[in-house]
Amino acid sequence: MRQTPYILFLLMFMSFSAQAADNWELIKEDQGIRVYSKSGISGESIEIKAISHINSALEPFVALMNDVENFKNWMHATQEAKIIQREGPYHYTYYMLSDLPWPARDRDVILNLRIYKDEASRAVYIQSRNVRGLINEKDGVRRIQSVQTSWRFIPKNNGRIRIVFQTKIQPNVQLPEWLAEKVYHIGPYHTILNMRKMIRDEKYREATVNMEQL
């Protein structure tokens, strides 16, 4: 039974990756982090990819991604994150509120997230996509209607982990260019920068993670 959701998430990930395979533009490179962007053919969707490396085990990443209440301390511009319901030890639905600078309205979204492992490569994958309902929309906050996000933590030689973040979002309003850059370009960079610091914290470095449950 555990293989069915794994296969579904894997197929979703492969489809997402295949659609985003070409035409990436490097928009930021600093401190070992590279950020790329790509707009959809219609201009209605935005795709961002960020890549970095760090010396670490896999367990700290799993523990970090399973600690939703702490997302606000490392995910850029996240004001609130909380579990709505948990479907398994590494599968849950959560609410996230993002604090955007004026003149944009704050954004929120409800995401279903699954953490799983590829036995062949030993890589850990995180997939999330928005779901409708569960929490009513709030006055003054714009609900994100369509977003897919993936994280990949891939073991390399000499204890290094390759971090790959990718997201595809269809914003329901066009942001000014300066604000879009801050939200879609700078945000992923700072998120990975913060993540690399956070996994060195003893809370995650010494976390007990049952990798067999992934």
KOLLOMI-568857 format. One line per field, with one value per residue (C-alpha): residue number from 1; x, y, z. Coordinates in steps of 0.02 Angstrom, whole numbers, plus 32768, in hexadecimal, padded with zeros to 4 digits. Each point is the difference from the previous one (the first is absolute). Example, Ala and Ser with C-alpha at 12.3 -4.5 7.8 and 13.67 -1.06 7.14 Angstrom:
seq: c(1  2)
xx: c(8267  8045)
yy: c(7F1F  80AC)
zz: c(8186  7FDF)
END
This chain:
seq: c(1  2  3  4  5  6  7  8  9  10  11  12  13  14  15  16  17  18  19  20  21  22  23  24  25  26  27  28  29  30  31  32  33  34  35  36  37  38  39  40  41  42  43  44  45  46  47  48  49  50  51  52  53  54  55  56  57  58  59  60  61  62  63  64  65  66  67  68  69  70  71  72  73  74  75  76  77  78  79  80  81  82  83  84  85  86  87  88  89  90  91  92  93  94  95  96  97  98  99  100  101  102  103  104  105  106  107  108  109  110  111  112  113  114  115  116  117  118  119  120  121  122  123  124  125  126  127  128  129  130  131  132  133  134  135  136  137  138  139  140  141  142  143  144  145  146  147  148  149  150  151  152  153  154  155  156  157  158  159  160  161  162  163  164  165  166  167  168  169  170  171  172  173  174  175  176  177  178  179  180  181  182  183  184  185  186  187  188  189  190  191  192  193  194  195  196  197  198  199  200  201  202  203  204  205  206  207  208  209  210  211  212  213  214)
xx: c(8000  8090  803C  7F62  8015  80BB  7FE2  7F7F  8077  808F  7F98  7FCC  80B6  803A  7F78  802A  80BB  7FE4  7F97  8089  8098  8030  8019  8038  804F  8080  7FC5  806A  80A0  804F  8046  7FF3  7F47  7FC2  7F4F  7FAD  7F59  7F8D  7F58  7F76  7FD4  7F65  805C  7F82  8072  80A9  8080  8095  808D  808C  8096  8086  806E  802D  805A  7F7A  7FA3  7F50  7FA9  800D  7FA5  7F74  7FEE  8000  7F7B  7F94  8005  7F7A  7FF2  80B6  7FEA  7FEA  80B3  8053  7F86  800E  7F6D  7F9E  7F9B  7F9F  8001  7F95  7FC7  7F4A  7FFF  8083  7FE5  809E  80A8  8043  7F60  7F98  7F97  8031  7FD2  8081  7FF1  8083  8023  8016  803B  7F88  7FAB  7FE0  7F85  803F  7FED  7FC8  7FF1  7FCF  807B  8002  80B3  8050  80B4  8041  80A1  803E  804F  8071  8050  7FE6  7FC1  7F74  7F73  7F7F  7F68  7F76  7F6F  7F70  7F56  7F5B  7F94  8025  801E  7F96  8054  802D  7FD9  8095  805C  8005  7FF4  807D  7F98  8083  80AF  806E  80A2  8088  809F  8085  808E  8078  8098  80A3  80B6  805C  7F64  7FBA  7F47  7FC1  7F69  7F85  7F67  7F7F  7F57  7F7D  7F7E  7F70  7FEA  7F51  8041  8092  8083  806C  80A8  8063  7F89  7FFA  80BE  7FFB  7F7B  8032  80BB  8047  7F8A  8042  80B4  7FE4  7F99  808F  807F  7F98  7FE5  80BC  8013  7F69  8032  80A0  7F96  800D  7F43  800E  80B4  7FD8  7F4C  7FC7  7FB1  7FBD  8034  7FA8  7F59  801E)
yy: c(8000  8078  7FF3  804C  80B2  7FF5  7FD6  808B  8081  7FBF  800F  80B0  802E  7FB7  805E  80A2  7FEB  7FD4  809B  806C  7FB2  808B  80BB  8025  80AB  801A  8097  7FF8  7FA9  801F  7F9B  7F5D  8019  8010  803B  7FEB  803C  7FD8  8049  7F97  8011  8064  806C  7FCB  7F86  801A  7F78  8010  7F85  8012  7F8E  7FF2  7F82  7FE3  7F7E  7FA7  7F5E  7FEE  7FF1  80B9  8031  7F84  803F  80B6  7FE4  7FA3  8090  8070  8079  8032  802B  80B7  8005  7FD1  8008  80AF  8074  7F77  804D  7F66  7F45  7F7E  7F4D  7FEB  7F43  7F77  7F69  7FA5  801D  8056  8032  8096  8094  80AC  80B7  8086  80BD  806C  80B5  8066  80B5  808C  801B  7F46  7FA6  7F71  7F53  7F5B  7F4F  7F52  7F7A  7F43  7FC4  7F54  7FD0  7F60  7FA9  7FB3  7F5A  7FF8  80AC  8014  80B0  804E  8056  807B  8025  807B  804C  8070  7FBE  805D  8021  7FC9  80B3  8095  808F  8096  80B6  805C  7F60  7FBA  7F43  7FAE  7F96  7F94  7FCE  7F65  7FF5  7F7D  7FE9  7F7F  7FD2  7F94  7FAB  8020  7FD1  802B  801A  808D  801B  8053  806E  8021  806D  8019  8055  802A  8081  8054  80A6  8045  80B1  804F  8049  8098  7FC9  8035  7FA2  7F65  7FF9  800A  7F79  7F85  801C  8038  7F95  7F55  803C  8034  7F65  7F8D  806F  7FF3  7F45  7FE0  805A  7FAE  7F4B  801F  8022  7F75  7FE7  7FC1  7FC2  7F86  7FDA  7F4B  7FDA  7F56  8000  7F58  8058  8071)
zz: c(8000  8025  7F4B  7FB5  8043  7FDF  7F49  7FEE  8048  7F96  7F62  8030  801F  7F5A  7FA3  805B  7FDB  7F49  7FE3  804D  7FAD  7F87  7FF0  80B2  8019  808B  8063  809F  8036  80A9  8093  7FA1  7FD6  7F4D  7FDB  7F57  7FBC  7F70  7FCF  7FB4  7F49  802C  807E  8083  805A  8052  801E  8074  8022  8080  8017  8086  805D  80B5  8069  8064  801D  7FBB  80A8  802F  7F61  8023  80B2  7FC6  7F7B  807E  807E  7FB6  8092  7FE3  7F47  802E  8042  7F5C  7F6D  7FBA  802A  8058  808C  8038  7FDC  8057  7FE8  7FD0  7FFB  7FFD  7F91  8036  8056  7F64  7FA7  8034  7FCA  8041  7FF6  7FD9  8005  7FA9  802D  7F61  7FFE  7FD3  7F86  7FED  806E  806C  7FB4  804C  7FC1  803A  7FCA  8006  801A  7FF8  802D  7FB2  7FCF  7F5F  802F  7F67  8010  80BD  7FDA  8067  7FA3  803F  7F97  8027  7FA3  8030  8035  8007  8097  80B3  803C  7FCE  7FA6  806C  7FE4  7FB8  7FD2  7F4F  7FF0  7F89  7F8A  7FAB  8038  7FF6  8060  800E  8066  7FD6  8077  7F9E  8050  7FA3  8021  80A1  8069  7F96  7FE0  7F62  8027  7F73  801C  7F77  7FFC  7F7F  802F  7FA8  805C  7FF8  7FF1  7FA2  8077  7FD7  7FBB  809A  8072  7F92  8008  80BD  8010  7F78  7FEE  80A6  8068  7FC8  8017  80B4  8024  7FCF  8058  80A0  7FE9  7FF8  80A6  8050  7FE2  8063  809A  8081  7FF8  7F4E  7FFE  808E  7FCD  7FFF  7F57  7FCD  7F49  7FE7  8013  7F6A)
END
